[in-house]
Amino acid sequence: MDSVTDGTRPTESYYHLHLVSDSTGETLISVGRAAAAQYSGVKPIEHIYPLVRSHKLLDKVISDIEAYPGIVLYTLTDPELRNRLKNYCTDNSVPVLSVLAPVVRLFQAYLGGVPTPRVGGQHQLDGDYFRRIDAMNFTVMHDDGQHTEGLEAADVVLLGISRSSKTPTAIYLANRGIKTANIPLVPSLPVPAGLSELRHPLVVGLVASPERVVEIRRNRLLGLNAAQPNDAYTDRDSVAEEIAFSRRLCARHDWPVIDVTRRSIEETAAAIIGLLQEHRRKRSEAR
């Protein structure tokens, strides 16, 4: 582990994290970042190697590990490549771990038999893949109040005032195969006709603290070179009324509300997925 210095004292410690995959590397990146997040005082310098499927590509990986030793995580299906990387790291006292191996062993112990390794098996062009594409197309078409006549076909409908994370949350859910529409709420404008009559989708309100919304809106306007400090769009009291309107609307229709002030998009989506499962269970029992 090394330190970045300003010439007088260490300012921030860092280490090298090598993520080696024969597929896209998404699994490794998620696992590596989740583990790294547990250590707030030290930062990883990521070296990401996707689609490593030949000894020539592995040569480059090993060369980088030699130049920048650190932690090595890998998901390699080919036994020759896997053993070569593992043996190099072991021989040179480099910490190394196959991320999927413990999980696969657990599955094997429970299911029996021998697994059939498939490179990028989770990215096959199967039914689940095309459902995600369908969900993404639906979500893009129904972003920001578009095509409200088709809301009954959604799995989730998100409601919220401007800058309450509706669109990024919807896109994240769509990537999980969940058709998501989002509707902007403006106190002076009526909500789409038929919204309260929806039966298939789960309707969820997203809110945040007035301070958080004002901060995001001001940054947005600054980015557009259109800042207007006295405009109601960034006035704290006006924003608070917008949020109160959102809460009253959701309470009137018994729609759940999620406060996203201190939530990441992933955390908000996880909460929505939990609510969606419960919503589907209740609808199934009611049939």
C-alpha positions as CSV (number, residue, x, y, z in Angstrom):
1,M,0.0,0.0,0.0
2,D,1.3,3.4,-1.0
3,S,0.6,7.0,-0.1
4,V,0.1,10.2,-2.2
5,T,2.0,13.0,-0.5
6,D,2.2,16.8,-0.9
7,G,5.9,16.9,0.0
8,T,5.4,17.1,3.8
9,R,3.0,14.4,4.9
10,P,0.8,11.6,3.5
11,T,-2.6,12.9,2.3
12,E,-4.3,9.8,1.0
13,S,-3.4,6.1,1.0
14,Y,-4.1,3.9,-2.0
15,Y,-3.6,0.4,-3.3
16,H,-3.8,-1.4,-6.7
17,L,-6.8,-3.6,-7.4
18,H,-6.6,-5.9,-10.4
19,L,-9.9,-7.2,-11.8
20,V,-9.4,-9.9,-14.4
21,S,-12.4,-11.4,-16.3
22,D,-13.0,-13.4,-19.5
23,S,-16.4,-11.6,-19.8
24,T,-17.5,-8.0,-19.2
25,G,-16.1,-7.8,-15.7
26,E,-19.3,-6.5,-14.2
27,T,-19.4,-9.1,-11.5
28,L,-15.8,-8.4,-10.5
29,I,-16.3,-4.6,-10.5
30,S,-19.4,-4.9,-8.3
31,V,-17.7,-7.3,-5.8
32,G,-14.4,-5.4,-5.8
33,R,-16.1,-2.0,-5.2
34,A,-18.4,-3.4,-2.5
35,A,-15.4,-4.7,-0.6
36,A,-13.3,-1.6,-1.2
37,A,-16.1,0.6,0.2
38,Q,-15.6,-1.0,3.6
39,Y,-12.3,0.9,3.9
40,S,-12.9,4.6,3.7
41,G,-9.4,5.6,4.6
42,V,-7.7,4.0,1.6
43,K,-8.6,4.2,-2.1
44,P,-8.2,1.5,-4.8
45,I,-6.6,2.2,-8.1
46,E,-8.6,-0.1,-10.4
47,H,-7.0,-2.0,-13.2
48,I,-9.8,-3.6,-15.1
49,Y,-9.2,-6.4,-17.7
50,P,-12.3,-7.6,-19.5
51,L,-12.5,-10.3,-22.1
52,V,-9.2,-12.0,-21.2
53,R,-9.5,-15.2,-23.2
54,S,-6.0,-15.8,-24.5
55,H,-2.4,-16.1,-23.1
56,K,-1.4,-13.0,-25.0
57,L,-4.0,-10.9,-23.1
58,L,-3.0,-12.6,-19.9
59,D,0.6,-11.6,-20.5
60,K,-0.4,-8.0,-20.3
61,V,-2.3,-8.6,-17.1
62,I,0.7,-10.3,-15.5
63,S,3.0,-7.6,-16.6
64,D,0.7,-5.0,-15.0
65,I,0.5,-6.9,-11.8
66,E,4.3,-7.2,-11.7
67,A,4.5,-3.4,-12.2
68,Y,1.7,-2.5,-9.8
69,P,1.4,-5.3,-7.2
70,G,-1.8,-5.3,-5.2
71,I,-5.0,-7.4,-4.8
72,V,-6.0,-9.6,-7.7
73,L,-9.6,-10.8,-8.2
74,Y,-10.6,-12.9,-11.2
75,T,-13.3,-14.8,-12.9
76,L,-11.7,-17.0,-15.6
77,T,-13.3,-20.1,-17.1
78,D,-10.4,-21.5,-19.0
79,P,-8.4,-23.7,-16.6
80,E,-5.0,-23.0,-18.3
81,L,-5.5,-19.2,-17.9
82,R,-6.9,-19.5,-14.5
83,N,-4.1,-21.7,-13.2
84,R,-1.4,-19.6,-14.8
85,L,-2.7,-16.4,-13.2
86,K,-3.2,-18.1,-9.8
87,N,0.3,-19.7,-9.9
88,Y,2.0,-16.4,-10.8
89,C,0.3,-14.6,-7.9
90,T,1.0,-17.4,-5.4
91,D,4.7,-17.7,-6.5
92,N,5.1,-13.9,-6.1
93,S,3.1,-13.5,-2.8
94,V,0.4,-11.5,-4.5
95,P,-3.0,-11.9,-2.8
96,V,-5.4,-13.5,-5.3
97,L,-9.0,-14.8,-5.2
98,S,-11.4,-16.4,-7.7
99,V,-14.6,-14.5,-6.8
100,L,-17.0,-17.1,-8.1
101,A,-15.2,-20.3,-7.0
102,P,-16.6,-20.4,-3.4
103,V,-20.1,-19.7,-4.7
104,V,-19.9,-22.4,-7.4
105,R,-18.6,-24.9,-4.8
106,L,-21.6,-24.1,-2.6
107,F,-24.0,-24.7,-5.5
108,Q,-22.2,-27.9,-6.4
109,A,-22.5,-29.2,-2.8
110,Y,-26.2,-28.5,-2.8
111,L,-27.1,-29.5,-6.4
112,G,-24.6,-32.2,-6.9
113,G,-23.0,-33.0,-10.3
114,V,-20.3,-31.0,-12.0
115,P,-20.9,-27.4,-13.3
116,T,-20.6,-26.7,-17.0
117,P,-18.4,-23.5,-17.2
118,R,-19.7,-20.9,-19.7
119,V,-17.8,-17.7,-20.4
120,G,-20.2,-14.8,-19.7
121,G,-23.1,-17.2,-18.9
122,Q,-25.1,-14.5,-17.3
123,H,-25.0,-12.5,-20.5
124,Q,-26.6,-15.0,-22.9
125,L,-29.2,-13.8,-25.4
126,D,-32.0,-15.7,-23.7
127,G,-35.5,-14.7,-22.6
128,D,-34.3,-12.7,-19.6
129,Y,-32.0,-10.7,-21.8
130,F,-34.8,-9.7,-24.2
131,R,-37.1,-8.9,-21.3
132,R,-34.5,-6.4,-20.1
133,I,-34.3,-4.9,-23.6
134,D,-38.1,-4.6,-23.7
135,A,-38.1,-3.0,-20.3
136,M,-35.5,-0.5,-21.3
137,N,-37.4,0.4,-24.5
138,F,-40.6,0.9,-22.5
139,T,-38.9,3.0,-19.8
140,V,-37.3,5.3,-22.4
141,M,-40.6,5.8,-24.1
142,H,-42.4,6.6,-20.8
143,D,-39.8,8.9,-19.4
144,D,-40.8,12.2,-17.8
145,G,-44.6,11.8,-18.4
146,Q,-44.5,10.7,-22.0
147,H,-47.2,8.3,-23.4
148,T,-49.2,8.3,-20.2
149,E,-52.0,6.3,-22.0
150,G,-49.8,3.2,-21.7
151,L,-49.1,3.3,-18.0
152,E,-51.2,0.1,-17.2
153,A,-48.5,-1.9,-19.0
154,A,-45.8,-0.7,-16.6
155,D,-44.5,-2.7,-13.7
156,V,-43.7,0.4,-11.7
157,V,-44.8,4.1,-12.0
158,L,-42.6,6.6,-10.3
159,L,-44.0,10.0,-9.2
160,G,-41.9,13.0,-8.0
161,I,-41.1,16.6,-8.4
162,S,-38.3,17.7,-10.6
163,R,-34.8,16.5,-9.5
164,S,-36.1,13.7,-7.3
165,S,-34.1,10.9,-9.1
166,K,-37.0,9.6,-11.1
167,T,-35.2,9.0,-14.4
168,P,-32.0,7.4,-13.1
169,T,-34.0,5.1,-10.8
170,A,-36.3,4.1,-13.7
171,I,-33.3,3.3,-15.9
172,Y,-31.7,1.2,-13.2
173,L,-35.0,-0.7,-12.7
174,A,-35.3,-1.2,-16.4
175,N,-31.9,-2.8,-16.5
176,R,-33.3,-5.3,-14.0
177,G,-36.1,-6.1,-16.4
178,I,-38.7,-4.0,-14.7
179,K,-40.8,-1.8,-17.0
180,T,-40.8,1.6,-15.3
181,A,-42.6,4.9,-16.2
182,N,-42.0,8.1,-14.4
183,I,-44.3,11.1,-14.0
184,P,-43.3,14.6,-13.0
185,L,-45.4,16.3,-10.3
186,V,-46.1,20.0,-10.5
187,P,-48.6,21.4,-8.0
188,S,-50.2,23.8,-10.6
189,L,-50.7,21.0,-13.2
190,P,-53.2,18.0,-13.0
191,V,-51.8,14.5,-12.7
192,P,-52.4,12.2,-15.8
193,A,-56.0,11.0,-16.1
194,G,-56.5,7.5,-14.9
195,L,-53.4,7.4,-12.7
196,S,-55.5,6.6,-9.6
197,E,-57.2,3.8,-11.6
198,L,-54.1,1.8,-12.4
199,R,-54.2,-1.8,-11.1
200,H,-51.2,-3.7,-12.6
201,P,-48.3,-1.3,-11.8
202,L,-47.0,-0.4,-8.4
203,V,-47.1,3.4,-8.0
204,V,-44.4,4.9,-5.8
205,G,-43.7,8.5,-4.8
206,L,-40.1,9.8,-4.6
207,V,-39.3,12.7,-2.3
208,A,-36.2,14.4,-0.9
209,S,-35.5,17.1,1.6
210,P,-36.1,20.7,0.3
211,E,-32.4,21.5,0.8
212,R,-31.3,18.5,-1.3
213,V,-33.7,19.3,-4.1
214,V,-32.7,23.0,-4.1
215,E,-29.0,22.0,-4.2
216,I,-29.5,19.7,-7.2
217,R,-31.6,22.2,-9.1
218,R,-29.1,25.0,-8.6
219,N,-26.3,22.8,-9.8
220,R,-28.4,21.9,-12.8
221,L,-29.1,25.5,-13.7
222,L,-25.5,26.4,-13.3
223,G,-24.6,23.6,-15.7
224,L,-27.0,25.1,-18.2
225,N,-25.7,28.6,-17.5
226,A,-29.3,29.6,-16.6
227,A,-29.1,30.1,-12.9
228,Q,-31.9,32.3,-11.5
229,P,-31.5,32.5,-7.7
230,N,-34.9,34.2,-7.1
231,D,-36.8,31.8,-9.3
232,A,-39.5,29.6,-7.5
233,Y,-37.7,26.6,-9.0
234,T,-34.9,27.0,-6.5
235,D,-36.8,28.8,-3.7
236,R,-36.7,26.7,-0.6
237,D,-40.2,27.4,0.5
238,S,-41.6,26.8,-3.0
239,V,-39.8,23.5,-3.2
240,A,-41.0,22.5,0.3
241,E,-44.6,23.1,-0.9
242,E,-44.0,20.9,-4.0
243,I,-42.8,18.1,-1.7
244,A,-45.8,18.5,0.6
245,F,-48.0,18.3,-2.5
246,S,-46.3,15.0,-3.5
247,R,-46.8,13.6,-0.1
248,R,-50.5,14.6,0.1
249,L,-51.2,13.1,-3.3
250,C,-49.5,9.8,-2.4
251,A,-51.3,9.6,1.0
252,R,-54.6,10.3,-0.6
253,H,-54.2,7.2,-2.9
254,D,-52.3,5.1,-0.4
255,W,-49.2,5.0,-2.6
256,P,-45.9,4.3,-0.8
257,V,-43.4,7.1,-0.6
258,I,-39.6,6.7,-0.5
259,D,-37.3,9.5,0.7
260,V,-34.2,9.5,-1.5
261,T,-32.3,12.2,0.3
262,R,-29.7,9.9,1.7
263,R,-30.2,6.9,-0.6
264,S,-28.2,5.9,-3.6
265,I,-30.0,5.0,-6.8
266,E,-29.2,1.3,-6.1
267,E,-30.7,1.6,-2.6
268,T,-33.8,3.3,-3.8
269,A,-34.2,0.6,-6.5
270,A,-33.8,-2.1,-4.0
271,A,-36.5,-0.7,-1.8
272,I,-38.8,-0.4,-4.8
273,I,-38.1,-4.0,-5.9
274,G,-39.1,-5.1,-2.3
275,L,-42.4,-3.1,-2.6
276,L,-43.0,-4.6,-6.1
277,Q,-42.7,-8.1,-4.8
278,E,-45.2,-7.4,-2.0
279,H,-47.5,-5.7,-4.5
280,R,-47.4,-8.7,-6.9
281,R,-48.0,-11.1,-4.0
282,K,-51.2,-9.2,-2.9
283,R,-52.5,-9.0,-6.4
284,S,-51.9,-12.8,-6.8
285,E,-53.8,-13.5,-3.6
286,A,-56.7,-11.3,-4.6
287,R,-57.3,-13.3,-7.8
